[in-house]
Amino acid sequence: MAGGSLVLTLIGILVQIQVGKNSFSEGMLYAAFPASLMLSSECTYLKRYSSRARIVMSVGGALVVVLMMWGAVAIARMI
């Protein structure tokens, strides 16, 4: 989980360096911990499901978290 948070945070920082400060890079920074929590649930809470279902639920959940944060930051910037 710590590694996932670090990787997603670094991705957000690299996007900010390359593109500049925008809603996606800020949303990635805010979603780093919840998204890595979703990714780590594959080997804990979702253990009883098939491997294909675990991957879909954990990666899909992480993508939903990142997109939700991106939308929240975009709306907050418009206000």
Protein Blocks (a to p, Z undefined) as FASTA:
>chain_A
ZZmmmmmmmmmmmmmmmnopcfklmmmmmmmmmmmmmmmmmmmmmmmpcfklmmmmmmmm
mmmmmmmmmmmmmmmmmZZ
